[in-house]
Amino acid sequence: RNAEAEQKEAEAARAGEASALGAQQVQQGLQGLGLMQQMQMMQQQQMQQMQQFMQQQQQQQMQMSQQVLAGAFSAVGALASGNVAATEAANSASAEAIAARKEIENLYADNEAAILAENSKLEAKLREFEGEPHKGPGSKAKNEAMERRKAARKEIAESESMSRSAYARHLRALLGKDAIDGQDILHIIASSNGGADHPDNFLYALGSTFNRSIGDNYDDLNAFLAGKEKTERAVRASIKYGNRTDPRGKPAKTYNPIAAGGSSSDPADEAQRLFAKGQTLMTAVRAARRIKLKP
């Protein structure tokens, strides 16, 4: 009996331990379940906070975009207003400039004779002053200064124009004093068409009979003889200076490619047009000569 009782007591003790262990495991499981629920709740809270943050960022971006667009529209409106004001101011200034220029032109036209006469007197006095050597104390320095002024004046004058007689003197100095007897200095652009008395518009010297027979109707032929590069320089000089140094009793004029029949005011374009026209003319002359020489 004692052994049986001890066995029962041992089984009862083991059963109690198992029950206590099971209770402990159940309690731990419940605790783990609670921890998982807490973690899930924390995750849900974090997700909600993240969503709220994203919504706030989107709202801020939308507000910034609206502000930028409003500023851009405002700037465009201000720019448009400024352009209108600037255009109105430019038109007003242009009208005033045109009116002032017209007034000056009218003033010059009304007093042209007096202005030219006074200019001639001043030119004569200046030539007289520069051509008369100084005498007495300090005359050497004064004469040297006078020569420097004369040289500078000559350089300036020749940079803008050169008379045909001056150009002829240069040719004689280079080729001999009798080298161009019976010849005229030939303009590429005729003087009456606004051709400049300028080295760039001179085609050296050709027979005076030929020069005077072609008159001012063969600028294209002259261009073909001179070549496109030389003709471009001739056109450029004639546009800039015109025939003002020797208008030959007529109002001075500058060369106008459009008035001469061209479609462009660019010197290169006008040179190409004149050269091509002269080339066509020469082709026709050659064809006529071939017909005439046929047996």
FENTAWO-V88688 format. One record per residue. N is the residue number from 1. SS is DSSP state (alpha for helix, beta for strand, coil for the rest). PHI is phi as a letter, one per 20 degrees, with the letter a starting at -180 (999 if undefined). NEAR is the number of other ideal C-beta (glycine too) atoms within 12 Angstrom. Layout:
BEGIN
n=N ss=SS phi=PHI near=NEAR
n=N ss=SS phi=PHI near=NEAR
END
This chain:
BEGIN
n=1 ss=coil phi=999 near=7
n=2 ss=alpha phi=g near=8
n=3 ss=alpha phi=f near=9
n=4 ss=alpha phi=f near=10
n=5 ss=alpha phi=f near=11
n=6 ss=alpha phi=f near=12
n=7 ss=alpha phi=f near=13
n=8 ss=alpha phi=f near=14
n=9 ss=alpha phi=f near=14
n=10 ss=alpha phi=f near=14
n=11 ss=alpha phi=f near=14
n=12 ss=alpha phi=f near=14
n=13 ss=alpha phi=f near=14
n=14 ss=alpha phi=f near=14
n=15 ss=alpha phi=f near=14
n=16 ss=alpha phi=f near=14
n=17 ss=alpha phi=f near=14
n=18 ss=alpha phi=f near=14
n=19 ss=alpha phi=f near=14
n=20 ss=alpha phi=f near=14
n=21 ss=alpha phi=f near=14
n=22 ss=alpha phi=f near=14
n=23 ss=alpha phi=f near=14
n=24 ss=alpha phi=f near=14
n=25 ss=alpha phi=f near=14
n=26 ss=alpha phi=f near=14
n=27 ss=alpha phi=f near=14
n=28 ss=alpha phi=f near=14
n=29 ss=alpha phi=f near=14
n=30 ss=alpha phi=f near=14
n=31 ss=alpha phi=f near=14
n=32 ss=alpha phi=f near=14
n=33 ss=alpha phi=f near=14
n=34 ss=alpha phi=f near=14
n=35 ss=alpha phi=f near=14
n=36 ss=alpha phi=f near=14
n=37 ss=alpha phi=f near=14
n=38 ss=alpha phi=f near=14
n=39 ss=alpha phi=f near=14
n=40 ss=alpha phi=f near=14
n=41 ss=alpha phi=f near=14
n=42 ss=alpha phi=f near=14
n=43 ss=alpha phi=f near=14
n=44 ss=alpha phi=f near=14
n=45 ss=alpha phi=f near=14
n=46 ss=alpha phi=f near=14
n=47 ss=alpha phi=f near=14
n=48 ss=alpha phi=f near=14
n=49 ss=alpha phi=f near=14
n=50 ss=alpha phi=f near=14
n=51 ss=alpha phi=f near=14
n=52 ss=alpha phi=f near=14
n=53 ss=alpha phi=f near=14
n=54 ss=alpha phi=f near=14
n=55 ss=alpha phi=f near=14
n=56 ss=alpha phi=f near=14
n=57 ss=alpha phi=f near=14
n=58 ss=alpha phi=f near=14
n=59 ss=alpha phi=f near=14
n=60 ss=alpha phi=f near=14
n=61 ss=alpha phi=f near=14
n=62 ss=alpha phi=f near=14
n=63 ss=alpha phi=f near=14
n=64 ss=alpha phi=f near=14
n=65 ss=alpha phi=f near=14
n=66 ss=alpha phi=f near=14
n=67 ss=alpha phi=f near=14
n=68 ss=alpha phi=f near=14
n=69 ss=alpha phi=f near=14
n=70 ss=alpha phi=f near=14
n=71 ss=alpha phi=f near=14
n=72 ss=alpha phi=f near=14
n=73 ss=alpha phi=f near=14
n=74 ss=alpha phi=f near=14
n=75 ss=alpha phi=f near=14
n=76 ss=alpha phi=f near=14
n=77 ss=alpha phi=f near=14
n=78 ss=alpha phi=f near=14
n=79 ss=alpha phi=f near=14
n=80 ss=alpha phi=f near=14
n=81 ss=alpha phi=f near=14
n=82 ss=alpha phi=f near=14
n=83 ss=alpha phi=f near=14
n=84 ss=alpha phi=f near=14
n=85 ss=alpha phi=f near=14
n=86 ss=alpha phi=f near=14
n=87 ss=alpha phi=f near=14
n=88 ss=alpha phi=f near=14
n=89 ss=alpha phi=f near=14
n=90 ss=alpha phi=f near=14
n=91 ss=alpha phi=f near=14
n=92 ss=alpha phi=f near=14
n=93 ss=alpha phi=f near=14
n=94 ss=alpha phi=f near=14
n=95 ss=alpha phi=f near=14
n=96 ss=alpha phi=f near=14
n=97 ss=alpha phi=f near=14
n=98 ss=alpha phi=f near=14
n=99 ss=alpha phi=f near=14
n=100 ss=alpha phi=f near=14
n=101 ss=alpha phi=f near=14
n=102 ss=alpha phi=f near=14
n=103 ss=alpha phi=f near=14
n=104 ss=alpha phi=f near=15
n=105 ss=alpha phi=f near=14
n=106 ss=alpha phi=f near=13
n=107 ss=alpha phi=f near=14
n=108 ss=alpha phi=f near=16
n=109 ss=alpha phi=f near=15
n=110 ss=alpha phi=f near=12
n=111 ss=coil phi=c near=15
n=112 ss=alpha phi=g near=16
n=113 ss=alpha phi=f near=12
n=114 ss=alpha phi=f near=14
n=115 ss=alpha phi=f near=16
n=116 ss=alpha phi=f near=18
n=117 ss=alpha phi=f near=13
n=118 ss=alpha phi=f near=14
n=119 ss=alpha phi=f near=16
n=120 ss=alpha phi=f near=14
n=121 ss=alpha phi=f near=14
n=122 ss=alpha phi=f near=14
n=123 ss=alpha phi=f near=16
n=124 ss=alpha phi=f near=14
n=125 ss=alpha phi=f near=14
n=126 ss=alpha phi=f near=18
n=127 ss=alpha phi=f near=18
n=128 ss=alpha phi=f near=13
n=129 ss=alpha phi=f near=18
n=130 ss=alpha phi=f near=23
n=131 ss=alpha phi=e near=16
n=132 ss=coil phi=e near=15
n=133 ss=coil phi=f near=17
n=134 ss=coil phi=e near=18
n=135 ss=coil phi=c near=10
n=136 ss=coil phi=n near=10
n=137 ss=coil phi=g near=8
n=138 ss=coil phi=m near=11
n=139 ss=alpha phi=f near=14
n=140 ss=alpha phi=f near=14
n=141 ss=alpha phi=f near=13
n=142 ss=alpha phi=f near=19
n=143 ss=alpha phi=f near=19
n=144 ss=alpha phi=f near=15
n=145 ss=alpha phi=f near=18
n=146 ss=alpha phi=f near=23
n=147 ss=alpha phi=f near=18
n=148 ss=alpha phi=f near=15
n=149 ss=alpha phi=f near=19
n=150 ss=alpha phi=f near=21
n=151 ss=alpha phi=f near=15
n=152 ss=alpha phi=f near=15
n=153 ss=alpha phi=f near=20
n=154 ss=alpha phi=f near=18
n=155 ss=alpha phi=f near=13
n=156 ss=alpha phi=f near=13
n=157 ss=alpha phi=f near=21
n=158 ss=alpha phi=f near=21
n=159 ss=alpha phi=f near=16
n=160 ss=alpha phi=e near=21
n=161 ss=coil phi=a near=30
n=162 ss=coil phi=b near=29
n=163 ss=coil phi=f near=23
n=164 ss=alpha phi=f near=33
n=165 ss=alpha phi=f near=18
n=166 ss=alpha phi=f near=22
n=167 ss=alpha phi=f near=32
n=168 ss=alpha phi=f near=28
n=169 ss=alpha phi=f near=19
n=170 ss=alpha phi=f near=21
n=171 ss=alpha phi=f near=28
n=172 ss=alpha phi=f near=19
n=173 ss=alpha phi=f near=13
n=174 ss=alpha phi=e near=14
n=175 ss=alpha phi=d near=16
n=176 ss=coil phi=p near=10
n=177 ss=coil phi=f near=12
n=178 ss=coil phi=d near=11
n=179 ss=coil phi=f near=17
n=180 ss=coil phi=d near=28
n=181 ss=coil phi=f near=15
n=182 ss=coil phi=m near=13
n=183 ss=beta phi=c near=25
n=184 ss=beta phi=d near=26
n=185 ss=beta phi=f near=32
n=186 ss=beta phi=e near=39
n=187 ss=beta phi=e near=45
n=188 ss=coil phi=f near=49
n=189 ss=coil phi=e near=48
n=190 ss=coil phi=g near=34
n=191 ss=alpha phi=g near=39
n=192 ss=alpha phi=f near=24
n=193 ss=alpha phi=e near=37
n=194 ss=coil phi=n near=38
n=195 ss=coil phi=f near=46
n=196 ss=coil phi=e near=39
n=197 ss=coil phi=f near=38
n=198 ss=coil phi=b near=40
n=199 ss=alpha phi=g near=28
n=200 ss=alpha phi=f near=33
n=201 ss=alpha phi=d near=46
n=202 ss=beta phi=e near=38
n=203 ss=beta phi=d near=37
n=204 ss=beta phi=l near=27
n=205 ss=beta phi=c near=27
n=206 ss=beta phi=c near=26
n=207 ss=beta phi=g near=17
n=208 ss=alpha phi=f near=18
n=209 ss=alpha phi=f near=11
n=210 ss=alpha phi=f near=19
n=211 ss=alpha phi=g near=29
n=212 ss=alpha phi=f near=16
n=213 ss=alpha phi=f near=15
n=214 ss=alpha phi=e near=25
n=215 ss=coil phi=l near=17
n=216 ss=coil phi=d near=27
n=217 ss=coil phi=d near=17
n=218 ss=coil phi=c near=30
n=219 ss=alpha phi=f near=41
n=220 ss=alpha phi=f near=34
n=221 ss=alpha phi=f near=34
n=222 ss=alpha phi=f near=39
n=223 ss=alpha phi=f near=44
n=224 ss=alpha phi=f near=29
n=225 ss=alpha phi=f near=28
n=226 ss=alpha phi=f near=31
n=227 ss=coil phi=n near=20
n=228 ss=alpha phi=f near=26
n=229 ss=alpha phi=f near=18
n=230 ss=alpha phi=f near=28
n=231 ss=alpha phi=f near=41
n=232 ss=alpha phi=f near=29
n=233 ss=alpha phi=f near=28
n=234 ss=alpha phi=f near=44
n=235 ss=alpha phi=f near=47
n=236 ss=alpha phi=f near=30
n=237 ss=alpha phi=f near=35
n=238 ss=alpha phi=f near=44
n=239 ss=alpha phi=f near=36
n=240 ss=alpha phi=f near=24
n=241 ss=alpha phi=d near=33
n=242 ss=coil phi=m near=33
n=243 ss=coil phi=e near=34
n=244 ss=coil phi=f near=26
n=245 ss=coil phi=f near=26
n=246 ss=coil phi=b near=28
n=247 ss=coil phi=f near=21
n=248 ss=coil phi=l near=19
n=249 ss=coil phi=m near=9
n=250 ss=coil phi=d near=15
n=251 ss=coil phi=g near=15
n=252 ss=coil phi=f near=24
n=253 ss=coil phi=b near=26
n=254 ss=coil phi=d near=28
n=255 ss=coil phi=f near=42
n=256 ss=coil phi=c near=20
n=257 ss=coil phi=g near=32
n=258 ss=coil phi=f near=16
n=259 ss=coil phi=f near=15
n=260 ss=coil phi=e near=32
n=261 ss=coil phi=o near=17
n=262 ss=coil phi=e near=27
n=263 ss=coil phi=d near=13
n=264 ss=coil phi=b near=19
n=265 ss=coil phi=e near=19
n=266 ss=coil phi=f near=17
n=267 ss=alpha phi=g near=30
n=268 ss=alpha phi=f near=22
n=269 ss=alpha phi=f near=23
n=270 ss=alpha phi=f near=38
n=271 ss=alpha phi=f near=40
n=272 ss=alpha phi=f near=26
n=273 ss=alpha phi=f near=30
n=274 ss=alpha phi=f near=42
n=275 ss=alpha phi=f near=32
n=276 ss=alpha phi=f near=21
n=277 ss=alpha phi=f near=27
n=278 ss=alpha phi=f near=30
n=279 ss=alpha phi=f near=22
n=280 ss=alpha phi=f near=18
n=281 ss=alpha phi=f near=24
n=282 ss=alpha phi=f near=21
n=283 ss=alpha phi=f near=16
n=284 ss=alpha phi=f near=17
n=285 ss=alpha phi=f near=17
n=286 ss=alpha phi=f near=14
n=287 ss=alpha phi=f near=14
n=288 ss=alpha phi=f near=13
n=289 ss=alpha phi=f near=12
n=290 ss=alpha phi=f near=12
n=291 ss=alpha phi=f near=11
n=292 ss=alpha phi=f near=10
n=293 ss=alpha phi=e near=9
n=294 ss=coil phi=f near=8
n=295 ss=coil phi=f near=5
END
